[in-house]
């Protein structure tokens, strides 16, 4: 397995070097690079599966780095996340090969290198056994993210998106740096295993909080989530899936690893994580529900999914803080099931969405009406991904959200009132989020896949692209059918015998605790088609051929006669009730204005405008940016000063330093 892992990294290095040296000089060179990337991802997937099965491996780096023992080690937890991440990276890479083969799609070098750098960094983060190796790979991933977000720098907003992605990536890196240094100072070693021996105290609690916030920043927790809609939407084509579906898992891996190493967290940290998770989920789905740009809808839903996953993690922290192993197991199981569903569905949505966008040349929802029928493979995959994130049966999203809600219902087992209240509030937030997620993705499917739009020529997804979409779709649907096997794999990765209590019987699940509730996702795959067939046969038997007749009538527009307008909802109109209901979350601003007709001909008419506000950006970051810009303007003036002034500044600084040193001495 060591050779397979090294082969995967070596193949990614070949892809990066080839892209930098040759670039897109030949039309087939870019697709070939992504096909090699698919092979590399498959190698890393197999190596991860072997580690998950117990065949762990270690690659020593001693002597190469110069600061103590260091290695790349794949244990069961690393293997679990390697399987999740590269199980999605393999089909997405196939789709990238088809996408890049289209004429004019990739016009300059660097994109393939950033793709390979991203995947390589993910593999190293998930196997790093040394704090500085982890930090190095983390910072490399930040650079790769900014390169992907800012690659199409000739398009509006792309350079700014790359810069914002880089800034928030550096923030997460700084948080991790301080957290790891605190632990390394207490443990006397940079080895991650040594951190488990750090005694309780203020230093350990501070390091725990810094690590949790640093890892969660990469996943998009409030208030560090503002980079995700910009960064994801700015990346080219299916590379959004590499960022949002594959690479984002390093943040969740870091959270799971932190809990495994440090164990019992401070009580306040468990409560804070649950509160931030609830805010993240609600704010993410609220903004996703009202966006009119396809890629930004999917990007904002990533924030929502982060909130759901962190809710499961918060439940586990509460269990660890209150010495309830069952609650730890049910929280981590719920969070990991949500990670699997999110990885498959988000990769599928961004991949299929890129195919639809490439066929139409736009990502505006109103202009994409019915576009899914022009690219049937992408359209079908888009619908399956949307149903999964909406939590509809029999998809993997339904299973993960059911398990998460069941985990939150275990609050009565916690005998601490503050935790009970926080868990209750989190449960209400998750229920609200799940409801609006259904509305959000029904809108997407209704407009993009089922909507009636202008006819156009069918576009070809390409054979590798079709294969990638088919595998991701199978993941969204098939994983639900074999959820008991998935639970066994997750329990092995978590090294938690308690988690196996989620299996009431070989094909029936329960939320770890017995005699609470049960569900069999596998039997749903039998019962639901059987019920559909029975209802169809009964309808045909009772109504005969009348069941298949279609009655066509004029579309209803309003209760008032003579109203003119489109026969279908627009993307804005469909989301307007949500915009009103969630006005306190979205800070909805509405304006009714009297407009004059062009040229002053005819009577004036009314115009209606409604807009939403990103509260974190509006009330947290913009006030912080103003003093920074003031300092920058002052610094610009200093750049054009005189030499004697600069010498005076240096003299003043030297005297100040000497004075401070003398006072301290």
C-alpha positions as CSV (number, residue, x, y, z in Angstrom):
1,X,0.0,0.0,0.0
2,X,2.9,2.3,0.6
3,X,3.9,2.0,-3.1
4,X,0.3,2.8,-4.2
5,X,0.2,5.9,-2.0
6,X,3.6,7.0,-3.3
7,X,2.6,6.2,-6.9
8,X,-0.5,8.4,-6.5
9,X,1.6,11.4,-5.2
10,X,4.2,10.8,-8.0
11,X,1.5,10.8,-10.7
12,X,0.1,14.1,-9.4
13,X,3.6,15.6,-9.4
14,X,4.0,14.5,-13.1
15,X,0.6,16.2,-13.9
16,X,1.8,19.4,-12.3
17,X,5.2,19.5,-13.9
18,X,3.8,18.6,-17.3
19,X,1.2,21.3,-17.1
20,X,3.7,24.0,-16.0
21,X,6.3,23.0,-18.7
22,X,4.0,22.3,-21.7
23,X,0.7,23.9,-20.8
24,X,-2.3,23.5,-23.2
25,X,-0.2,23.4,-26.4
26,X,-2.0,20.4,-27.6
27,X,-5.8,19.9,-27.4
28,X,-5.4,16.4,-25.9
29,X,-2.7,17.3,-23.4
30,X,-5.0,18.7,-20.7
31,X,-7.5,15.8,-20.9
32,X,-4.6,13.4,-20.6
33,X,-3.4,15.1,-17.5
34,X,-6.8,14.8,-15.8
35,X,-7.0,11.2,-16.8
36,X,-3.6,10.6,-15.1
37,X,-5.0,12.5,-12.1
38,X,-8.0,10.0,-12.1
39,X,-5.5,7.1,-12.0
40,X,-3.6,8.9,-9.1
41,X,-6.8,9.4,-7.2
42,X,-7.7,5.7,-7.7
43,X,-4.3,4.8,-6.2
44,X,-4.8,7.0,-3.2
45,X,-8.4,5.6,-2.8
46,X,-7.1,2.0,-2.8
47,X,-4.4,2.9,-0.3
48,X,-7.0,4.5,1.9
49,X,-9.3,1.5,1.7
50,X,-6.4,-0.7,2.8
51,X,-5.6,1.5,5.8
52,X,-9.3,1.5,6.7
53,X,-9.3,-2.3,6.6
54,X,-6.4,-2.3,9.1
55,X,-3.3,-2.5,6.7
56,X,-1.9,0.8,8.0
57,X,1.4,2.1,6.5
58,X,4.1,4.7,7.3
59,X,6.5,6.6,5.1
60,X,9.4,8.0,7.1
61,X,10.6,11.5,6.4
62,X,13.3,11.5,9.1
63,X,16.4,13.5,8.2
64,X,14.6,15.2,5.3
65,X,13.0,18.0,7.3
66,X,15.4,18.5,10.2
67,X,13.1,18.9,13.1
68,X,12.6,15.6,14.8
69,X,10.7,12.5,13.9
70,X,8.3,13.0,11.0
71,X,6.3,10.7,8.7
72,X,3.3,10.2,6.6
73,X,1.1,7.6,8.4
74,X,-2.2,6.2,7.2
75,X,-4.2,4.8,10.1
76,X,-7.8,3.8,10.1
77,X,-9.1,7.4,10.5
78,X,-6.8,8.6,7.7
79,X,-7.9,5.7,5.6
80,X,-11.6,6.6,6.1
81,X,-11.1,10.2,4.9
82,X,-8.9,9.2,2.0
83,X,-11.6,6.9,0.8
84,X,-14.3,9.6,1.1
85,X,-12.1,12.3,-0.6
86,X,-10.5,10.3,-3.4
87,X,-13.7,8.3,-3.9
88,X,-15.1,11.5,-5.2
89,X,-11.9,12.9,-6.8
90,X,-11.6,9.9,-9.2
91,X,-15.0,10.5,-11.0
92,X,-14.6,14.3,-10.9
93,X,-11.2,13.9,-12.6
94,X,-12.9,11.9,-15.4
95,X,-15.4,14.7,-15.8
96,X,-12.6,17.2,-15.9
97,X,-11.0,15.3,-18.8
98,X,-14.2,15.8,-20.9
99,X,-14.6,19.4,-19.8
100,X,-11.1,20.4,-20.7
101,X,-11.2,18.7,-24.1
102,X,-13.7,21.3,-25.4
103,X,-12.1,23.8,-27.7
104,X,-11.0,27.0,-25.9
105,X,-11.8,25.7,-22.5
106,X,-8.2,25.9,-21.1
107,X,-6.2,28.6,-22.7
108,X,-3.0,28.8,-20.6
109,X,-0.9,26.7,-18.3
110,X,-1.3,26.4,-14.5
111,X,-4.8,25.0,-14.1
112,X,-3.7,21.4,-14.2
113,X,-0.8,22.2,-11.8
114,X,-3.2,23.8,-9.3
115,X,-5.5,20.8,-9.6
116,X,-2.7,18.3,-8.9
117,X,-1.3,20.5,-6.1
118,X,-4.8,20.5,-4.4
119,X,-5.1,16.7,-4.5
120,X,-1.6,16.2,-3.3
121,X,-2.0,18.6,-0.4
122,X,-5.2,16.8,0.6
123,X,-3.4,13.4,0.7
124,X,-0.5,14.8,2.8
125,X,-2.8,16.6,5.3
126,X,-4.7,13.4,5.9
127,X,-1.6,11.4,6.5
128,X,0.7,13.9,8.2
129,X,2.1,12.6,11.5
130,X,4.1,15.8,12.3
131,X,2.8,19.3,13.1
132,X,5.0,21.1,10.6
133,X,4.3,18.6,7.8
134,X,0.6,19.2,8.4
135,X,1.1,23.0,8.4
136,X,3.2,22.9,5.2
137,X,0.5,20.8,3.3
138,X,-2.2,23.1,4.8
139,X,-0.5,26.2,3.5
140,X,0.1,24.6,0.1
141,X,-3.6,23.8,-0.1
142,X,-4.4,27.5,0.6
143,X,-2.2,28.6,-2.3
144,X,-3.8,26.0,-4.6
145,X,-7.2,27.2,-3.6
146,X,-6.3,30.8,-4.4
147,X,-4.8,29.8,-7.7
148,X,-8.0,27.9,-8.7
149,X,-10.3,30.8,-7.6
150,X,-8.3,33.4,-9.4
151,X,-7.3,31.5,-12.5
152,X,-9.7,33.2,-14.9
153,X,-8.4,36.6,-13.9
154,X,-9.7,38.2,-17.1
155,X,-13.3,37.8,-15.8
156,X,-14.9,40.2,-13.4
157,X,-14.5,39.4,-9.7
158,X,-12.0,36.6,-10.2
159,X,-8.9,38.3,-8.9
160,X,-10.8,39.5,-5.8
161,X,-12.1,36.0,-5.2
162,X,-8.6,34.6,-5.3
163,X,-7.4,37.2,-2.9
164,X,-10.3,36.7,-0.4
165,X,-9.7,32.9,-0.6
166,X,-6.0,33.4,0.1
167,X,-6.7,35.7,3.1
168,X,-9.1,33.4,4.8
169,X,-6.9,30.4,4.1
170,X,-4.0,32.3,5.8
171,X,-6.3,33.0,8.8
172,X,-7.0,29.3,9.2
173,X,-3.3,28.6,8.9
174,X,-2.4,31.2,11.6
175,X,-5.0,29.6,13.9
176,X,-3.5,26.2,13.4
177,X,0.0,27.4,13.8
178,X,-0.6,28.9,17.2
179,X,-2.7,25.9,18.3
180,X,0.0,23.4,17.3
181,X,2.8,25.5,18.8
182,X,1.0,25.5,22.1
183,X,0.6,21.8,22.1
184,X,4.2,21.2,20.8
185,X,5.6,23.4,23.6
186,X,3.7,21.5,26.3
187,X,4.5,18.1,24.8
188,X,8.1,18.8,23.9
189,X,7.6,17.2,20.5
190,X,6.2,18.0,17.0
191,X,4.7,14.5,16.7
192,X,0.9,14.5,16.7
193,X,0.8,11.4,18.9
194,X,2.7,13.3,21.6
195,X,-0.1,15.9,21.8
196,X,-2.4,13.3,23.5
197,X,-0.2,13.5,26.6
198,X,-0.6,17.2,27.1
199,X,-2.1,17.7,30.6
200,X,-5.3,19.7,31.2
201,X,-5.0,23.4,31.7
202,X,-5.5,26.8,30.1
203,X,-2.8,26.1,27.4
204,X,-4.5,22.9,26.3
205,X,-7.9,24.5,26.2
206,X,-6.7,27.4,24.2
207,X,-4.9,25.1,21.7
208,X,-8.1,22.9,21.4
209,X,-10.2,26.0,20.6
210,X,-7.6,27.3,18.1
211,X,-7.4,24.0,16.3
212,X,-11.2,23.6,16.1
213,X,-11.6,27.1,14.7
214,X,-8.7,26.8,12.3
215,X,-9.9,23.5,10.8
216,X,-13.6,24.8,10.7
217,X,-12.5,27.9,8.9
218,X,-11.5,25.8,5.9
219,X,-14.9,24.2,6.0
220,X,-16.7,27.6,6.1
221,X,-18.0,28.1,9.7
222,X,-19.5,31.4,10.6
223,X,-18.0,34.0,10.8
224,X,-15.2,32.7,8.5
225,X,-17.5,31.6,5.7
226,X,-17.5,34.6,3.4
227,X,-14.8,33.3,1.1
228,X,-16.7,30.2,0.1
229,X,-19.4,31.7,-2.2
230,X,-16.7,33.8,-4.0
231,X,-14.0,31.2,-4.1
232,X,-16.1,28.2,-5.2
233,X,-18.1,30.1,-7.8
234,X,-14.9,31.7,-9.3
235,X,-13.1,28.4,-9.9
236,X,-13.4,27.0,-13.5
237,X,-15.8,24.2,-14.3
238,X,-15.7,20.9,-12.4
239,X,-12.7,22.2,-10.4
240,X,-15.3,23.7,-8.1
241,X,-16.1,20.1,-7.2
242,X,-12.5,19.4,-6.4
243,X,-12.6,22.4,-4.0
244,X,-16.0,21.9,-2.5
245,X,-16.5,18.2,-2.6
246,X,-13.0,16.8,-2.2
247,X,-10.6,19.2,-0.6
248,X,-13.0,20.7,2.0
249,X,-12.8,17.3,3.8
250,X,-9.4,18.2,5.2
251,X,-11.2,20.6,7.5
252,X,-13.5,17.8,8.8
253,X,-10.6,15.4,9.0
254,X,-8.7,17.9,11.2
255,X,-11.7,18.2,13.5
256,X,-12.1,14.5,13.8
257,X,-8.3,14.0,14.4
258,X,-8.3,16.8,17.1
259,X,-11.0,15.0,19.1
260,X,-9.2,11.7,18.7
261,X,-6.0,13.2,20.0
262,X,-7.1,15.6,22.7
263,X,-10.2,13.8,23.9
264,X,-12.4,15.7,26.4
265,X,-12.9,19.3,25.4
266,X,-13.7,22.3,27.6
267,X,-17.4,22.5,28.2
268,X,-17.7,26.0,26.8
269,X,-16.1,24.9,23.5
270,X,-18.7,22.2,23.0
271,X,-21.5,24.7,23.4
272,X,-19.8,27.3,21.2
273,X,-19.4,24.8,18.4
274,X,-23.1,23.8,18.5
275,X,-24.1,27.5,18.4
276,X,-21.8,28.3,15.5
277,X,-23.0,25.2,13.7
278,X,-26.6,26.2,14.0
279,X,-25.9,29.8,12.8
280,X,-23.8,28.4,9.9
281,X,-26.6,26.0,8.8
282,X,-29.4,28.6,8.9
283,X,-27.4,31.4,7.3
284,X,-26.1,29.2,4.6
285,X,-29.4,27.8,3.5
286,X,-31.1,31.2,3.8
287,X,-28.7,32.7,1.3
288,X,-28.7,29.7,-1.0
289,X,-32.5,29.8,-1.1
290,X,-32.6,33.4,-2.6
291,X,-29.6,33.4,-5.0
292,X,-30.3,33.7,-8.7
293,X,-26.9,32.4,-9.9
294,X,-26.6,28.6,-10.1
295,X,-23.0,28.4,-8.8
296,X,-23.6,30.7,-5.9
297,X,-26.6,28.6,-4.8
298,X,-24.5,25.5,-4.7
299,X,-21.7,27.4,-3.0
300,X,-23.9,28.8,-0.3
301,X,-25.4,25.3,0.3
302,X,-21.8,24.2,1.1
303,X,-22.0,26.5,4.1
304,X,-25.3,24.9,5.1
305,X,-23.8,21.4,4.9
306,X,-20.8,22.6,7.0
307,X,-23.3,23.6,9.7
308,X,-25.0,20.2,9.6
309,X,-21.7,18.4,9.8
310,X,-20.4,20.6,12.6
311,X,-23.7,19.9,14.5
312,X,-22.8,16.2,14.6
313,X,-19.3,17.1,15.7
314,X,-20.7,19.4,18.4
315,X,-22.9,16.5,19.7
316,X,-19.7,14.4,19.9
317,X,-17.9,17.2,21.9
318,X,-20.9,17.3,24.3
319,X,-20.6,13.6,24.8
320,X,-16.9,13.8,25.4
321,X,-17.3,16.7,27.8
322,X,-20.0,14.8,29.8
323,X,-18.4,11.3,29.6
324,X,-21.1,9.8,27.5
325,X,-19.4,7.5,24.9
326,X,-22.7,6.7,23.3
327,X,-23.3,10.4,22.5
328,X,-19.8,10.7,21.1
329,X,-20.4,7.8,18.8
330,X,-23.8,9.0,17.6
331,X,-22.5,12.5,17.0
332,X,-19.5,11.3,15.0
333,X,-21.6,8.8,13.0
334,X,-24.1,11.5,12.1
335,X,-21.4,13.9,11.1
336,X,-19.5,11.4,9.0
337,X,-22.7,10.2,7.3
338,X,-23.3,13.8,6.4
339,X,-19.7,14.2,5.1
340,X,-20.2,11.2,2.8
341,X,-23.5,12.5,1.5
342,X,-22.1,16.1,1.1
343,X,-19.0,14.9,-0.7
344,X,-20.9,12.8,-3.3
345,X,-23.8,15.2,-3.8
346,X,-21.7,18.5,-3.9
347,X,-19.2,16.9,-6.3
348,X,-22.1,15.8,-8.5
349,X,-23.9,19.1,-8.4
350,X,-20.8,21.2,-9.3
351,X,-19.7,18.7,-12.0
352,X,-23.1,18.5,-13.6
353,X,-23.6,22.2,-13.2
354,X,-20.3,22.8,-15.0
355,X,-21.6,20.7,-17.9
356,X,-24.9,22.6,-18.0
357,X,-23.1,26.0,-17.8
358,X,-20.6,24.9,-20.6
359,X,-23.5,24.0,-22.9
360,X,-25.4,27.3,-22.3
361,X,-22.7,29.8,-21.6
362,X,-24.5,31.2,-18.5
363,X,-25.1,30.4,-14.9
364,X,-28.2,32.7,-14.4
365,X,-31.1,30.6,-13.3
366,X,-33.7,32.3,-15.5
367,X,-31.6,31.8,-18.6
368,X,-30.9,28.1,-17.6
369,X,-34.6,27.2,-17.7
370,X,-34.9,23.7,-19.0
371,X,-31.2,23.6,-19.9
372,X,-30.8,20.2,-18.2
373,X,-32.6,18.6,-21.2
374,X,-29.9,19.8,-23.6
375,X,-27.2,17.9,-21.6
376,X,-29.2,14.8,-20.5
377,X,-26.4,13.2,-18.5
378,X,-25.6,16.4,-16.6
379,X,-29.3,17.1,-16.2
380,X,-30.0,13.7,-14.6
381,X,-26.9,13.9,-12.4
382,X,-27.9,17.5,-11.4
383,X,-31.4,16.3,-10.3
384,X,-30.0,13.4,-8.3
385,X,-27.5,15.6,-6.5
386,X,-30.2,18.2,-5.7
387,X,-32.5,15.5,-4.3
388,X,-29.6,14.2,-2.2
389,X,-28.9,17.6,-0.6
390,X,-32.6,18.2,-0.2
391,X,-32.6,15.1,2.0
392,X,-35.2,13.2,0.0
393,X,-35.5,9.4,0.2
394,X,-34.0,7.1,-0.9
395,X,-30.8,9.1,-1.2
396,X,-27.8,9.2,1.1
397,X,-28.8,12.7,2.2
398,X,-32.1,11.4,3.7
399,X,-30.2,8.8,5.8
400,X,-27.6,11.3,7.1
401,X,-30.2,14.0,8.0
402,X,-32.4,11.4,9.7
403,X,-29.5,10.2,11.7
404,X,-28.5,13.8,12.6
405,X,-32.0,14.6,13.9
406,X,-32.1,11.4,15.8
407,X,-28.7,12.3,17.4
408,X,-30.0,15.7,18.5
409,X,-33.0,14.0,20.1
410,X,-30.7,12.3,22.6
411,X,-30.5,15.6,24.6
412,X,-32.5,14.0,27.5
413,X,-29.5,11.8,28.2
414,X,-27.4,14.8,29.1
415,X,-27.9,15.9,32.7
416,X,-26.6,19.5,32.3
417,X,-29.2,22.1,31.6
418,X,-27.0,24.4,29.4
419,X,-26.2,21.5,27.1
420,X,-29.8,20.5,26.9
421,X,-30.8,24.0,25.9
422,X,-28.1,24.3,23.3
423,X,-29.0,20.9,21.8
424,X,-32.6,21.9,21.7
425,X,-31.9,25.1,19.9
426,X,-29.6,23.2,17.5
427,X,-32.3,20.7,16.8
428,X,-34.7,23.5,15.9
429,X,-32.1,25.1,13.6
430,X,-31.4,21.9,11.9
431,X,-35.1,21.2,11.3
432,X,-35.6,24.7,9.9
433,X,-32.5,24.2,7.7
434,X,-33.7,20.8,6.3
435,X,-37.1,22.3,5.4
436,X,-35.6,25.3,3.5
437,X,-33.1,23.0,1.8
438,X,-36.0,21.1,0.2
439,X,-37.4,24.4,-1.1
440,X,-34.0,25.5,-2.4
441,X,-33.3,22.4,-4.4
442,X,-36.8,21.9,-5.6
443,X,-36.4,25.4,-7.2
444,X,-33.2,24.3,-8.8
445,X,-34.6,21.1,-10.3
446,X,-37.8,22.9,-11.3
447,X,-36.0,25.6,-13.2
448,X,-32.9,23.9,-14.6
449,X,-34.1,20.4,-15.3
450,X,-37.9,20.5,-15.6
451,X,-38.5,24.1,-16.7
452,X,-39.7,24.9,-20.2
453,X,-37.1,26.9,-22.0
454,X,-36.0,27.6,-25.6
455,X,-35.0,24.5,-27.6
456,X,-31.4,24.0,-28.5
457,X,-29.0,21.5,-29.8
458,X,-28.0,18.8,-27.4
459,X,-24.4,19.0,-26.1
460,X,-22.2,16.0,-25.5
461,X,-20.8,15.4,-22.0
462,X,-18.1,13.1,-23.4
463,X,-17.5,9.5,-22.4
464,X,-15.3,10.2,-19.4
465,X,-17.7,12.9,-18.3
466,X,-20.6,10.6,-18.5
467,X,-18.7,7.9,-16.5
468,X,-17.9,10.5,-13.8
469,X,-21.5,11.7,-13.5
470,X,-22.7,8.1,-13.4
471,X,-20.3,7.1,-10.6
472,X,-21.2,10.1,-8.5
473,X,-24.9,9.5,-9.1
474,X,-24.5,5.9,-8.0
475,X,-22.7,7.1,-4.9
476,X,-25.6,9.4,-4.0
477,X,-28.2,6.6,-4.5
478,X,-26.3,3.3,-3.9
479,X,-24.7,4.4,-0.6
480,X,-28.2,4.7,0.9
481,X,-29.0,1.1,-0.2
482,X,-25.9,-0.2,1.6
483,X,-25.9,2.2,4.6
484,X,-25.4,-0.7,7.1
485,X,-22.1,-1.5,5.3
486,X,-21.2,2.2,5.3
487,X,-21.8,2.4,9.1
488,X,-19.5,-0.6,9.6
489,X,-16.8,1.1,7.6
490,X,-17.3,4.4,9.5
491,X,-17.2,2.6,12.9
492,X,-13.9,0.9,11.8
493,X,-12.4,4.3,10.8
494,X,-13.5,5.9,14.1
495,X,-12.1,2.9,16.0
496,X,-15.3,3.0,18.0
497,X,-16.9,-0.3,19.0
498,X,-19.8,1.8,20.5
499,X,-20.6,3.1,17.0
500,X,-21.4,-0.4,15.9
501,X,-24.4,-0.1,18.2
502,X,-26.1,1.8,15.3
503,X,-26.8,-1.6,13.8
504,X,-29.9,-3.0,15.4
505,X,-29.8,-5.9,12.9
506,X,-27.7,-6.5,9.8
507,X,-30.0,-4.2,7.7
508,X,-31.7,-1.9,10.3
509,X,-30.3,1.2,11.8
510,X,-30.8,2.9,15.2
511,X,-29.2,6.0,16.7
512,X,-26.7,3.9,18.7
513,X,-29.0,3.8,21.7
514,X,-31.4,0.8,21.7
515,X,-35.2,1.1,21.9
516,X,-35.4,4.6,20.5
517,X,-36.2,4.5,16.8
518,X,-35.2,2.4,13.8
519,X,-34.9,2.8,10.0
520,X,-33.9,0.5,7.2
521,X,-32.6,2.6,4.2
522,X,-32.0,-0.7,2.4
523,X,-35.6,-1.8,2.7
524,X,-36.7,1.7,1.5
525,X,-35.2,0.7,-1.9
526,X,-37.6,-2.2,-2.0
527,X,-40.7,-0.7,-0.3
528,X,-40.8,2.6,-2.2
529,X,-40.7,1.2,-5.8
530,X,-43.2,-1.5,-4.7
531,X,-45.6,1.1,-3.4
532,X,-45.2,3.2,-6.5
533,X,-45.9,0.2,-8.7
534,X,-49.0,-0.8,-6.6
535,X,-50.4,2.8,-6.8
536,X,-49.8,3.0,-10.5
537,X,-51.5,-0.4,-11.1
538,X,-54.4,0.6,-8.9
539,X,-54.9,3.9,-10.7
540,X,-54.8,2.2,-14.1
541,X,-57.3,-0.4,-12.9
542,X,-59.8,2.2,-11.5
543,X,-59.5,4.9,-14.2
544,X,-58.3,3.0,-17.2
545,X,-56.9,5.1,-20.0
546,X,-58.2,8.4,-18.4
547,X,-55.2,8.3,-16.1
548,X,-52.8,9.1,-19.0
549,X,-54.9,11.9,-20.5
550,X,-53.5,15.4,-20.3
551,X,-55.9,18.3,-20.0
552,X,-54.3,21.6,-21.2
553,X,-55.6,24.9,-19.9
554,X,-54.2,28.5,-19.9
555,X,-51.6,29.2,-17.2
556,X,-53.0,30.9,-14.1
557,X,-51.2,34.2,-13.4
558,X,-53.3,36.0,-10.9
559,X,-56.8,36.3,-9.5
560,X,-57.2,39.5,-11.6
561,X,-58.3,39.2,-15.2
562,X,-56.1,40.7,-17.9
563,X,-52.7,40.3,-16.0
564,X,-49.9,39.9,-18.5
565,X,-46.5,38.2,-17.8
566,X,-44.5,35.1,-18.0
567,X,-46.3,31.7,-17.7
568,X,-43.7,30.4,-15.2
569,X,-42.1,31.5,-12.0
570,X,-38.9,33.4,-12.3
571,X,-36.0,32.5,-10.0
572,X,-36.6,35.7,-8.1
573,X,-40.3,35.2,-7.7
574,X,-40.0,31.6,-6.5
575,X,-37.6,32.6,-3.8
576,X,-39.5,35.8,-2.8
577,X,-41.6,34.0,0.0
578,X,-38.4,32.7,1.5
579,X,-36.9,36.1,1.3
580,X,-39.8,37.5,3.3
581,X,-40.0,34.7,5.8
582,X,-36.3,34.8,6.6
583,X,-36.2,38.6,6.5
584,X,-34.6,38.7,10.0
585,X,-31.8,36.4,8.9
586,X,-31.3,37.9,5.4
587,X,-31.9,41.5,6.5
588,X,-34.2,41.8,3.5
589,X,-34.5,45.3,2.0
590,X,-37.5,46.1,-0.2
591,X,-38.3,49.2,-2.1
592,X,-41.4,50.2,-4.1
593,X,-40.8,53.0,-6.6
594,X,-42.8,54.9,-9.2
595,X,-41.1,54.7,-12.6
596,X,-41.6,56.7,-15.7
597,X,-42.0,54.9,-19.0
598,X,-39.2,55.5,-21.5
599,X,-39.7,58.7,-23.5
600,X,-42.4,59.9,-21.1
601,X,-45.0,58.0,-23.1
602,X,-47.9,56.6,-21.2
603,X,-48.7,56.5,-17.5
604,X,-46.1,55.8,-14.9
605,X,-45.8,52.3,-13.5
606,X,-44.5,50.8,-10.2
607,X,-41.2,49.1,-9.8
608,X,-40.4,46.7,-7.0
609,X,-36.9,45.9,-5.7
610,X,-35.9,43.4,-3.0
611,X,-32.3,42.7,-1.9
612,X,-30.6,40.8,0.9
613,X,-27.6,41.5,3.0
614,X,-24.7,39.2,4.1
615,X,-24.8,40.2,7.8
616,X,-21.3,38.9,8.7
617,X,-19.7,40.8,5.8
618,X,-21.8,43.9,6.3
619,X,-21.4,44.3,10.0
620,X,-18.1,42.5,10.8
621,X,-15.7,42.7,8.0
622,X,-16.5,46.0,6.3
623,X,-16.1,48.0,9.5
624,X,-12.7,46.2,10.0
625,X,-11.6,47.0,6.5
626,X,-12.0,50.7,6.8
627,X,-9.1,51.3,9.4
628,X,-6.9,48.9,7.4
629,X,-7.5,50.9,4.2
630,X,-6.7,54.1,6.2
631,X,-3.3,52.6,7.3
632,X,-2.6,51.6,3.7
633,X,-3.3,55.1,2.5
634,X,-1.0,56.5,5.1
635,X,1.7,53.9,4.1
636,X,1.4,55.0,0.5
637,X,2.3,58.6,1.5
638,X,5.4,57.3,3.3
639,X,6.5,55.6,0.1
640,X,7.1,58.9,-1.6
641,X,9.0,60.6,1.3
642,X,12.6,62.0,1.5
643,X,15.7,60.1,2.4
644,X,16.5,62.2,5.5
645,X,12.9,61.5,6.8
646,X,13.4,57.8,6.4
647,X,16.7,58.0,8.4
648,X,14.9,60.0,11.1
649,X,12.2,57.3,11.3
650,X,14.9,54.6,11.7
651,X,16.7,56.6,14.4
652,X,13.4,57.1,16.3
653,X,12.6,53.4,16.1
654,X,16.2,52.5,17.3
655,X,15.9,54.8,20.3
656,X,12.5,53.4,21.2
657,X,13.8,49.8,21.0
658,X,16.8,50.7,23.2
659,X,14.6,52.4,25.7
660,X,12.3,49.4,26.0
661,X,15.3,47.0,26.3
662,X,16.8,49.2,29.0
663,X,13.6,49.4,30.9
664,X,13.1,45.6,30.8
665,X,16.7,45.0,31.9
